[in-house]
Amino acid sequence: MIGYAECECIIYDAQSLKDKRAVLQRILMRLKQRHNVSVSEIDFQDTWQRTKIGIVAITSNKVQTEKELNKALAMIDSFPEIERAVTSFDWL
């Protein structure tokens, strides 16, 4: 089962693209290291305080895929410098 989560996030303290990318780089690297997911910034690359992150997980069943995606989203929520605003899920 392939699960895809897309989350739009706000980085309030970013005053430049450099600040935003520093925060995103740390978050994306930790997600890749600790969870069985692929993750990337997919929109708003040239906007300071806004981003859209795509997360994909592939497992043998929907329950496990959903657990992986929820763990990744919980990790994003654990970072105080980023706030998740809108999240959507798709299943393939």
C-alpha positions in Angstrom: 0.0 0.0 0.0 1.3 3.4 -0.9 0.3 6.3 1.3 1.0 10.0 0.5 0.6 12.9 3.0 0.9 16.5 2.0 1.2 19.1 4.6 1.3 22.8 4.4 3.4 24.4 7.1 4.3 27.8 8.5 7.7 28.8 9.8 7.0 31.9 11.8 10.6 32.8 12.8 12.1 32.7 9.3 13.2 36.1 8.2 14.8 34.9 5.0 15.0 31.9 2.7 18.2 30.9 4.4 16.4 30.7 7.8 13.6 28.7 6.2 15.9 26.2 4.5 18.0 25.7 7.7 14.8 24.7 9.6 13.5 22.5 6.7 16.9 20.8 6.2 17.0 19.7 9.8 13.4 18.5 9.8 13.6 16.6 6.5 16.9 14.9 7.4 15.5 13.7 10.8 12.4 12.4 9.1 14.5 10.4 6.5 16.8 9.0 9.2 14.2 8.0 11.8 11.2 6.9 9.7 10.7 4.6 6.7 9.4 7.5 4.5 10.5 9.6 1.5 10.1 13.3 2.1 10.6 16.5 0.2 9.6 20.1 0.0 7.1 20.3 -2.9 5.8 23.9 -3.1 6.5 27.4 -1.9 10.3 27.1 -2.3 10.7 30.9 -2.8 8.4 31.9 0.1 10.0 32.7 3.5 7.6 31.5 6.0 5.5 29.0 4.1 6.2 25.5 2.8 4.5 22.4 1.6 6.0 19.0 2.4 5.2 15.7 0.7 5.7 12.4 2.6 5.4 9.0 1.0 5.4 5.6 2.7 5.1 2.2 1.2 4.3 -0.9 3.2 2.4 -4.2 2.8 -0.8 -3.0 4.3 -2.8 0.2 4.8 -2.6 0.2 8.6 1.2 0.1 8.7 1.4 2.8 6.1 -0.9 5.0 8.0 1.1 4.4 11.2 4.4 5.4 9.4 2.8 8.6 8.0 1.3 9.6 11.4 4.6 9.1 13.1 6.3 11.3 10.6 3.6 14.0 11.0 3.9 13.7 14.8 7.6 14.3 14.4 7.0 17.5 12.3 4.6 18.6 15.1 7.3 18.1 17.7 9.5 20.9 16.2 8.6 24.2 17.9 9.7 26.4 14.9 7.2 24.9 12.4 3.4 24.7 12.5 1.4 22.3 10.4 -1.6 24.1 8.9 -3.3 21.9 6.3 -2.7 18.1 5.9 -4.2 15.8 3.3 -3.8 12.0 2.7 -4.0 10.0 -0.6 -3.8 6.2 -1.0 -2.7 4.3 -4.0 
